[in-house]
Amino acid sequence: MNQPLIAFENVSYAYPAEEGQEALDAVSGLTFNIARGEFVALVGHNGSGKSTVAKLCNGLITPQTGRVLAEGLDTAAEENLFAVRSRVGMVFQNPDNQIIAAVVEDDVAFGPENLCVPPEEIRTRVDESLQAVGMYDRRLSEPHKLSGGQKQRVAIAGVLAMRTDMIVLDESTAMLDPRGRREVMETVLRLNRERGITVLFITHFMDEAARAGRVMVMHEGEILLDGPPREVFAQAGALHKAGLELPVPALFADMMRAEFPAMPEGILTEEECAEGIFELMTKCGE
């Protein structure tokens, strides 16, 4: 059996308490694996523990009990930290907080330079990474002139240039407009599909989660649901308990079904919704 890329083993973590208050567990007793090549969406309401999981994945914080393994390396061991962060890259919510250089290609080169990669190899990595995210034509642009979605794609290119095996995106579409969200989502899906990059995609947009291969739902620091999107989103009651709704296409299909019972079941995506409406119209026209 192949070793999981990320393994959480009975992991708990609590942030320091503010004066006069008790510390509360951000995550408690988490045990799960993420296999190489998976695309996992992690969803949950604010404060459910999603960002804590993200930080635990590459050693930005370390467990207070239990352990996290990245390709078998204990993230709490200081001697493993460089290797862990070389394997698991992070993309955060605000693209303006991640880009530090005045030119796009210089920003993408920053990570490999800090890894002491030879200059000729850095040039190759920068070009390949920018091509992979569709930003090669903007390699000489000033980042502040890019859209939010383009900036996030540059941030993803910076992670790719370090040759990481996994990308953790922590609410990376939260501050983007619909077009930017779509650009980032399509980029990450393509990297997973074509390059086998493992993805942990943390989001509060259920329509994005529906496009993953696996969905984990967090509630009060624990994993409430874990499985394929169609199975997870079939449990509307449990989602409601976690303060979550179904994806918008699923909600719309449910509304349609109330008036037109022939509307197909199990709809999750916009494409499936469009197909369902076409099928419904076809039946009505017979």
Stockholm file with secondary structure:
# STOCKHOLM 1.0

chainA/1-286         MNQPLIAFENVSYAYPAEEGQEALDAVSGLTFNIARGEFVALVGHNGSGKSTVAKLCNGLITPQTGRVLAEGLDTAAEENLFAVRSRVGMVFQNPDNQIIAAVVEDDVAFGPENLCVPPEEIRTRVDESLQAVGMYDRRLSEPHKLSGGQKQRVAIAGVLAMRTDMIVLDESTAMLDPRGRREVMETVLRLNRERGITVLFITHFMDEAARAGRVMVMHEGEILLDGPPREVFAQAGALHKAGLELPVPALFADMMRAEFPAMPEGILTEEECAEGIFELMTKCGE
#=GR chainA/1-286 SS CCCCSEEEEEEEEECCCCTTSCCCEEEEEEEEEECTTCEEEEECCTTSSHHHHHHHHTTSSCCSEEEEEETTEETTCGGGHHHHHHHEEEECSCGGGTCCSSSHHHHHHHHHHHTTCCHHHHHHHHHHHHHHTTCGGGTTSCGGGSCHHHHHHHHHHHHHTTTCSEEEEESTTTTSCHHHHHHHHHHHHHHHHHHCCEEEEECSCHHHHTTSSEEEEEETTEEEEEECHHHHTTCHHHHHHTTCCCCHHHHHHHHHHHHCTTSCSCCCSHHHHHHHHHHHHHHHHC
#=GC SS_cons         CCCCSEEEEEEEEECCCCTTSCCCEEEEEEEEEECTTCEEEEECCTTSSHHHHHHHHTTSSCCSEEEEEETTEETTCGGGHHHHHHHEEEECSCGGGTCCSSSHHHHHHHHHHHTTCCHHHHHHHHHHHHHHTTCGGGTTSCGGGSCHHHHHHHHHHHHHTTTCSEEEEESTTTTSCHHHHHHHHHHHHHHHHHHCCEEEEECSCHHHHTTSSEEEEEETTEEEEEECHHHHTTCHHHHHHTTCCCCHHHHHHHHHHHHCTTSCSCCCSHHHHHHHHHHHHHHHHC
//
